[in-house]
Amino acid sequence: MDLTPIIQSLKVGDDLRKALGIDIIHFDLDKDFIRPDAALELAKILEVMLQNPMLEIDVRSHTDSRQTNKYNEKLSNRRAKSTMDWLVKNGVDQNRLIGKGYGESLLVNK
């Protein structure tokens, strides 16, 4: 198996998740903690950030539409914060991260 890293240039606005082939990070229903499967995906982002100390990212979190707009906005903000906290706890400078929860405002399904 070839483990040679793929060198890829990124520009401002690129979707890091898509560029690195990282799975969507899921949360349990009504929860904001980082699950083990999510930690595996975040570890990929962590590695790239540690290797590229100038890289800054915008963490965006979303929900489904099962609750009210207000509730979902708060939940998605907590999820974005949990994601950023995980990265900071594992060595990323907090100043390299911004984040926001979008609740159900950008649904990918109906």
Residue pairs with C-beta under 8 A, 6 or more apart in sequence:
8 19
10 16
10 19
10 55
16 22
16 45
16 48
16 57
17 24
17 45
20 44
20 45
20 48
22 41
22 44
22 45
23 37
23 41
25 34
25 38
25 41
25 42
25 83
26 35
26 37
26 38
27 33
27 35
27 38
27 79
28 35
29 66
30 67
30 75
32 75
32 78
32 79
32 81
32 82
33 82
34 42
34 82
34 83
34 86
39 86
42 83
42 86
42 87
42 90
43 90
45 57
45 87
46 87
46 90
46 91
46 92
48 55
49 55
49 57
49 87
49 92
49 96
50 91
50 92
55 96
56 96
56 97
56 98
57 96
57 97
57 98
58 98
58 99
58 100
59 80
59 83
59 84
59 97
59 98
59 99
59 100
60 80
60 99
60 100
60 101
60 102
61 76
61 77
61 79
61 80
61 83
61 99
61 100
61 101
61 102
62 76
62 101
62 102
62 103
62 104
62 106
62 107
62 108
63 72
63 75
63 76
63 79
63 101
63 103
63 104
64 72
64 104
64 107
65 72
65 104
65 107
67 75
69 103
69 104
69 105
72 103
72 104
73 101
73 102
73 103
73 105
74 101
74 103
75 101
75 103
76 101
76 102
76 103
77 100
77 101
78 101
79 101
80 99
80 100
80 101
81 99
83 99
84 94
84 97
84 99
87 97
88 94
88 97
